[in-house]
Amino acid sequence: MKPWKTVALVAAISLSAAACGGSGPSKAAPTNKLTVWMMTGGPGDNKIIGDVTKQFNEKHPDVKVTVEVQQWDNIVTKLTTALASDNPPDIVEMGNTQTPMLTASGALAELTDKKGEFESSDQWLAGLAGPSTYQDKLYATPLYGGTKVVMYSKKMFAAAGIAKPPATVDELVADCGKLAKAHTATPNFSAFYMPGQYWFAGMPFLFGKGGTIATDKDNKWTAQMSSPENQAGLAEWKKFQNACSTPSSIGANTDSPDQDQIFADQKAAMIYVKAWEPGAVAEKNAKAASDAGYFIMPGYEAGKPLPVIVAGSTIGIAQNSPNKDMAVDWLKIITGKTFQQTMTRTIHQLPVVASFLPTGNVPEVLKLGAQAATVSQALPSTPGEATLETESYNEQFFSKIAKGADIAGAAKDYDKHATEAFNAQSGQR
């Protein structure tokens, strides 16, 4: 599942066409049909989506709801084309980094005056509420979230004399040393396998120092990588990555090689995982998975974990839809507590409000993920964030720092490039 991934640069170029088609309200008369595009791997790809339509039809008994499941590959290109047409899907799911691209194009209907009608909307996870808002107006609602926690081998910890998970980053690095010493006979062993390109793991080291990716003033974004806080965080990232992970991981990402396979092969005592990854480890080595424990990535002070990035999906209404009022009713149900709890139990995605987390039958990794997500920072709500991801710019930057690049110089280069990207397509709406 790739809700935070972006697509080809051609999708960004096509935004101008979408802006022309979706800039004004729909003039078509409402219909008795509601078409919903949802993404593979999410709630729309599961039979539980029928619960939403069933409840919706209690208020709108004569409306036929059709849910069409889309693939993540090339979805922005497909969405910009469909939303710019005179007959768009009424409701669309998007990845959180894709949302500002579609919002800036004028493809999505504004929901600002409806926000109070969505259950507990004042408590939406910041990492999803941020991308749903563009230039202080609401154009989507969060749908589900996902973040990461540390998965570790209890057996390896015990063998290294580590009685409990670390409470601070310094303790974590010290534990890495103990684990490495206990596994000198294991080739290419990582105490904490951490690919250098894993910027979703690296950025929290900056957040923990008080850093932020960029600031927004009068709809103009300015990247802040050169700030003292961010430079201090980058130094901590390098120290951690170099001390805890194998040297060959500096230029790698989580998929190549597969970090779940590395843990399953017992060549790492810790990895940083999404909620579904323990299941992937179990498929490869059930014994390694059954031995696993979990903890939230610690911060620089005990009791203050590193803030996380929350990935996931949002959901919005087409500007050209003739059925906006009905579509809002459908969105209220899918984002409400009852369905969100069903979703969390069934497909193990984070609910849009932390207090929506069910009390029973929830894996430990998901409970900790929900706890971690309460301390998060949103990515810049600008189409340029998707541009950086299309270029894999953030991945290459964090890998460069791990390799030993001059932090001040690299940060200066980052700020120049990112600031240009952040502002290239802002203000189209």
C-alpha positions as MATLAB code, in Angstrom:
seq = 'MKPWKTVALVAAISLSAAACGGSGPSKAAPTNKLTVWMMTGGPGDNKIIGDVTKQFNEKHPDVKVTVEVQQWDNIVTKLTTALASDNPPDIVEMGNTQTPMLTASGALAELTDKKGEFESSDQWLAGLAGPSTYQDKLYATPLYGGTKVVMYSKKMFAAAGIAKPPATVDELVADCGKLAKAHTATPNFSAFYMPGQYWFAGMPFLFGKGGTIATDKDNKWTAQMSSPENQAGLAEWKKFQNACSTPSSIGANTDSPDQDQIFADQKAAMIYVKAWEPGAVAEKNAKAASDAGYFIMPGYEAGKPLPVIVAGSTIGIAQNSPNKDMAVDWLKIITGKTFQQTMTRTIHQLPVVASFLPTGNVPEVLKLGAQAATVSQALPSTPGEATLETESYNEQFFSKIAKGADIAGAAKDYDKHATEAFNAQSGQR';
ca = [
       0.000    0.000    0.000;
       1.378    3.369   -0.977;
      -0.805    6.204    0.380;
       2.191    8.489    0.941;
       3.871    7.713   -2.390;
       3.648   10.075   -5.319;
       3.578    9.590   -9.046;
       5.241   10.786  -12.217;
       6.032   14.446  -12.743;
       3.550   14.529  -15.590;
       0.823   14.432  -12.946;
       2.006   17.732  -11.533;
       2.055   19.272  -15.002;
      -1.536   18.161  -15.603;
      -2.755   20.148  -12.601;
      -3.255   23.265  -14.709;
      -5.766   21.418  -16.844;
      -7.612   20.245  -13.763;
      -7.711   23.790  -12.450;
      -9.596   24.928  -15.532;
     -12.136   22.127  -15.308;
     -12.729   22.240  -11.572;
     -12.557   25.913  -10.721;
     -16.282   26.574  -10.446;
     -19.222   24.869   -8.719;
     -21.087   22.153  -10.568;
     -24.133   23.335  -12.490;
     -25.545   19.846  -13.042;
     -28.660   18.737  -11.182;
     -28.223   16.216   -8.338;
     -28.618   12.562   -9.294;
     -29.678    9.418   -7.474;
     -26.210    7.897   -7.898;
     -23.053    8.389   -5.853;
     -19.736    7.201   -7.262;
     -16.856    6.711   -4.818;
     -13.248    6.064   -5.825;
     -11.237    4.365   -3.100;
      -7.744    2.951   -3.078;
      -6.503   -0.586   -2.910;
      -5.444   -1.694    0.569;
      -7.760    0.720    2.385;
     -11.301    0.353    3.777;
     -12.828    0.647    0.322;
     -10.993   -2.526   -0.630;
     -12.751   -4.501    2.106;
     -16.320   -5.698    2.615;
     -16.672   -3.360    5.602;
     -17.236   -0.494    3.147;
     -20.737   -1.871    2.791;
     -21.438   -0.706    6.355;
     -20.990    2.902    5.230;
     -23.383    2.567    2.314;
     -25.943    0.712    4.430;
     -26.036    3.534    6.977;
     -26.029    6.147    4.203;
     -29.043    4.510    2.556;
     -31.039    4.865    5.765;
     -31.113    8.604    5.010;
     -30.916    8.319    1.221;
     -32.811    5.095    0.389;
     -33.150    5.843   -3.322;
     -29.476    6.564   -3.955;
     -27.277    3.870   -5.490;
     -23.694    4.010   -4.190;
     -20.955    2.508   -6.343;
     -17.494    2.041   -4.813;
     -14.719    1.605   -7.374;
     -11.301    0.470   -6.117;
      -8.315    2.145   -7.775;
      -4.630    1.192   -7.894;
      -1.984    3.556   -6.482;
       0.175    3.510   -9.607;
      -0.476    6.637  -11.709;
      -3.448    7.593   -9.523;
      -2.807   11.363   -9.585;
      -2.814   11.395  -13.382;
      -6.065    9.445  -13.345;
      -7.603   11.645  -10.646;
      -6.709   14.956  -12.280;
      -8.253   13.798  -15.539;
     -11.415   12.431  -13.924;
     -11.966   15.347  -11.558;
     -11.610   17.897  -14.368;
     -14.385   16.228  -16.371;
     -18.094   17.077  -16.315;
     -18.875   13.634  -14.907;
     -16.311   13.009  -12.133;
     -16.496   10.507   -9.303;
     -18.347   12.271   -6.492;
     -15.936   11.195   -3.750;
     -12.237   10.350   -4.049;
      -9.618    8.914   -1.702;
      -6.089   10.337   -1.974;
      -2.724    9.856   -0.335;
      -1.975   12.618    2.166;
       0.937   14.022    0.119;
      -1.199   13.975   -3.029;
      -4.009   15.989   -1.461;
      -2.420   19.467   -1.762;
      -1.718   18.811   -5.452;
      -5.393   18.143   -6.128;
      -6.561   20.939   -3.851;
      -4.333   23.550   -5.505;
      -5.703   22.548   -8.893;
      -9.266   23.454   -7.887;
     -10.399   19.843   -8.261;
     -11.848   19.477   -4.753;
     -14.872   21.134   -3.167;
     -14.323   23.307   -0.116;
     -15.599   21.802    3.144;
     -14.636   24.538    5.587;
     -18.206   25.346    6.647;
     -18.935   21.625    7.085;
     -16.002   20.786    9.353;
     -17.982   21.034   12.569;
     -20.399   18.398   11.275;
     -17.690   15.726   11.203;
     -17.406   13.798   14.462;
     -14.527   15.004   16.689;
     -12.995   16.911   13.778;
     -11.230   19.185   16.255;
      -9.198   16.133   17.300;
      -8.134   14.846   13.880;
      -4.551   13.602   13.732;
      -2.367   16.569   12.822;
      -0.451   14.586   10.210;
      -3.665   14.080    8.224;
      -5.562   17.253    9.104;
      -2.652   19.340    7.800;
      -2.727   18.043    4.203;
      -6.547   18.228    4.241;
      -6.266   21.995    4.728;
      -4.942   24.334    2.056;
      -4.395   28.060    2.602;
      -6.464   27.846    5.805;
      -9.459   26.219    4.111;
     -10.641   22.597    4.364;
     -10.860   20.594    1.141;
     -10.745   16.998    2.414;
     -11.103   14.982    5.593;
      -8.680   12.435    7.044;
      -9.631    8.836    6.272;
      -7.023    6.708    8.033;
      -3.465    7.003    9.218;
      -0.324    5.027    9.748;
       2.920    5.639   11.549;
       5.839    3.577   12.760;
       7.196    2.039   15.950;
      10.256   -0.026   16.776;
      10.008   -3.810   16.462;
      12.690   -5.641   18.439;
      13.852   -9.135   19.287;
      13.265   -9.881   22.959;
      15.671  -12.804   22.726;
      18.486  -10.637   21.348;
      17.887   -7.958   23.940;
      18.096  -10.508   26.743;
      21.256  -12.071   25.325;
      22.892   -8.636   25.240;
      21.890   -7.952   28.839;
      19.267   -5.333   27.952;
      16.401   -5.617   30.407;
      13.984   -3.078   28.913;
      13.549   -0.821   25.887;
      15.596    2.401   25.900;
      14.060    5.594   27.288;
      16.207    8.056   25.311;
      18.096    8.266   22.032;
      21.392    8.068   23.930;
      20.251    4.864   25.648;
      19.197    3.490   22.262;
      22.650    4.132   20.781;
      24.268    2.552   23.856;
      22.042   -0.514   23.462;
      23.097   -0.738   19.826;
      26.678   -1.098   21.026;
      25.734   -3.920   23.394;
      23.821   -5.741   20.680;
      26.635   -5.379   18.159;
      29.120   -6.777   20.669;
      26.859   -9.768   21.333;
      26.573  -10.563   17.601;
      30.086  -10.104   16.259;
      29.853  -13.570   14.732;
      26.830  -12.610   12.584;
      27.940  -11.146    9.212;
      26.481   -7.762    8.297;
      24.532   -7.584   11.564;
      22.600   -4.435   12.479;
      21.620   -3.685   16.040;
      18.952   -1.417   14.531;
      18.648   -1.806   10.767;
      18.064    1.728    9.535;
      18.449    2.441    5.789;
      20.060    5.813    5.132;
      17.242    6.789    2.777;
      14.549    6.214    5.402;
      13.683    9.903    5.758;
      10.385    9.159    7.536;
      12.620    7.858   10.333;
      15.233   10.586    9.968;
      12.966   13.627   10.065;
      11.722   12.880   13.621;
      15.300   13.371   14.850;
      14.945   16.960   13.625;
      11.453   17.407   15.054;
      12.752   16.270   18.425;
      15.229   19.168   18.415;
      12.420   21.622   17.703;
      12.932   21.706   13.957;
      10.328   21.941   11.205;
      10.497   21.224    7.483;
       9.275   24.603    6.281;
       7.345   27.678    7.349;
       4.416   29.296    5.566;
       3.871   33.058    5.555;
       1.251   34.648    3.310;
       1.111   31.427    1.271;
       4.839   31.477    0.620;
       6.826   28.516    1.891;
      10.414   28.685    3.107;
      12.365   25.483    3.811;
      14.101   25.493    7.192;
      16.727   22.743    6.960;
      19.516   25.231    7.787;
      17.994   26.179   11.140;
      20.164   25.401   14.195;
      17.500   22.969   15.411;
      17.437   21.017   12.166;
      21.210   20.922   11.862;
      21.426   19.554   15.404;
      18.855   16.916   14.493;
      20.751   15.947   11.357;
      23.896   15.413   13.434;
      21.923   13.133   15.756;
      20.502   11.235   12.769;
      23.992   10.597   11.399;
      25.290    9.455   14.786;
      22.378    7.076   15.285;
      22.366    5.636   11.756;
      26.133    5.093   11.693;
      26.265    3.579   15.181;
      23.294    1.238   14.913;
      22.999    0.065   11.301;
      25.371   -1.835    9.056;
      27.529    0.358    6.744;
      25.950   -1.188    3.651;
      22.586    0.304    4.673;
      23.667    3.946    4.248;
      22.572    4.129    0.607;
      19.634    1.724    0.923;
      15.879    2.087    1.371;
      13.437   -0.149    3.279;
      12.510   -2.256    0.244;
      15.899   -3.018   -1.249;
      16.901   -5.014    0.647;
      13.614   -5.803    2.381;
      13.976   -4.823    6.045;
      11.292   -7.329    7.089;
      13.369  -10.127    5.558;
      16.447   -8.867    7.404;
      14.593   -9.055   10.725;
      13.118  -12.442    9.832;
      16.628  -13.693    9.036;
      17.710  -12.452   12.490;
      20.341  -10.137   11.025;
      18.876   -7.179   12.934;
      17.696   -6.802   16.507;
      15.455   -3.815   15.683;
      13.634   -2.306   12.710;
      11.253    0.648   12.375;
       7.901   -0.696   11.150;
       4.432    0.159    9.939;
       1.506   -1.715   11.524;
       1.300   -4.347    8.782;
       4.985   -5.296    8.813;
       4.895   -7.728   11.755;
       2.548   -9.807    9.619;
       5.074   -9.738    6.790;
       7.813  -10.871    9.189;
       5.562  -13.684   10.439;
       5.087  -14.962    6.896;
       8.866  -15.198    6.515;
       9.745  -16.493    9.994;
       6.952  -17.165   12.468;
       9.406  -17.769   15.313;
      11.100  -14.394   14.856;
       7.731  -12.656   14.801;
       6.492  -14.388   17.941;
       9.641  -13.269   19.766;
       9.088   -9.615   18.846;
       8.281   -6.742   21.163;
       7.529   -3.123   20.342;
       8.275    0.353   21.646;
       7.880    3.940   20.515;
      11.032    5.586   19.189;
      12.441    7.424   22.224;
      13.397   11.092   22.238;
      16.240   13.107   23.671;
      14.595   13.190   27.093;
      12.884   10.320   28.906;
       9.129   10.490   28.515;
       9.319   12.679   25.403;
       9.365   10.445   22.297;
      10.408   11.808   18.926;
       7.457   13.368   17.050;
       6.460   11.252   14.069;
       5.222   11.752   10.530;
       1.736   10.316   10.043;
       1.149    8.932    6.562;
      -2.193    7.762    5.268;
      -5.170    8.778    3.180;
      -7.621   11.633    2.991;
     -10.977   11.716    1.244;
     -12.683   14.595   -0.553;
     -15.539   15.616   -2.819;
     -15.164   16.590   -6.466;
     -15.710   20.284   -7.173;
     -17.707   19.259  -10.267;
     -19.911   16.767   -8.417;
     -23.640   17.547   -8.561;
     -24.119   15.552   -5.349;
     -22.046   17.470   -2.807;
     -24.632   17.442   -0.018;
     -25.137   13.680   -0.269;
     -21.397   13.174   -0.500;
     -20.896   15.055    2.784;
     -23.346   12.667    4.461;
     -21.318    9.684    3.201;
     -18.078   11.256    4.439;
     -19.565   11.839    7.894;
     -20.183    8.113    8.239;
     -16.809    6.853    7.026;
     -14.948    9.317    9.266;
     -17.188    8.733   12.292;
     -16.205    6.722   15.362;
     -18.363    3.661   14.668;
     -16.911    2.931   11.241;
     -13.409    4.033   12.185;
     -13.347    1.447   14.973;
     -14.566   -1.264   12.606;
     -11.841   -0.244   10.146;
      -9.122   -0.339   12.790;
     -10.106   -3.817   13.979;
     -10.380   -5.154   10.433;
      -7.518   -3.695    8.413;
      -5.291   -2.377   11.222;
      -5.073    1.253   10.117;
      -5.038    4.133   12.585;
      -8.346    5.957   13.088;
      -8.462    9.654   12.316;
      -8.964   10.506   16.001;
      -6.757    8.886   18.657;
      -9.691    8.343   21.041;
     -11.487    6.319   18.348;
      -9.005    3.468   18.884;
     -10.943    0.381   20.064;
     -10.138   -0.912   23.531;
     -10.002   -4.589   22.610;
      -8.773   -6.878   19.833;
      -6.120   -4.440   18.625;
      -2.490   -5.526   18.065;
       0.121   -3.988   20.341;
       1.943   -2.464   17.380;
      -1.216   -0.565   16.431;
      -1.887    0.626   19.988;
       1.631    2.013   20.214;
       1.321    3.526   16.750;
      -1.820    5.379   17.833;
       0.009    6.642   20.898;
       2.999    7.763   18.831;
       0.730    9.538   16.338;
      -0.552   11.908   19.009;
       2.862   13.636   18.875;
       3.318   14.347   15.188;
       4.177   16.999   12.644;
       2.384   17.437    9.345;
       4.292   17.689    6.079;
       4.055   21.051    4.281;
       0.608   21.400    2.737;
       1.859   22.319   -0.705;
       2.027   20.476   -4.041;
       5.797   20.836   -3.826;
       6.009   18.176   -1.117;
       4.797   15.653   -3.677;
       7.397   16.953   -6.121;
      10.190   16.235   -3.635;
       8.889   12.727   -3.134;
       8.595   12.126   -6.875;
      12.263   13.049   -7.135;
      13.166   10.938   -4.064;
      14.863   14.127   -2.926;
      14.288   13.613    0.793;
      15.571   10.037    0.609;
      18.766   11.091   -1.118;
      19.294   13.991    1.286;
      19.106   11.865    4.441;
      21.323    9.225    2.859;
      23.843   11.945    2.014;
      23.893   13.104    5.647;
      24.384    9.525    6.847;
      27.347    9.225    4.460;
      29.030   12.183    6.137;
      28.208   15.173    3.936;
      28.845   18.609    5.409;
      25.611   19.328    7.242;
      25.578   23.106    6.836;
      26.326   22.940    3.113;
      23.869   20.139    2.411;
      21.151   21.912    4.418;
      21.693   25.120    2.438;
      21.302   23.211   -0.827;
      18.167   21.523    0.517;
      16.581   24.845    1.441;
      17.182   26.319   -2.004;
      15.750   23.341   -3.872;
      12.846   22.649   -1.504;
      11.759   26.294   -1.284;
      11.554   26.444   -5.065;
       9.563   23.202   -5.157;
       7.194   24.242   -2.372;
       6.255   27.476   -4.149;
       6.262   26.290   -7.767;
       2.589   25.318   -7.801;
       1.125   27.054   -4.765;
      -1.650   29.573   -5.217;
      -3.188   28.050   -8.352;
      -6.596   27.721   -6.797;
];
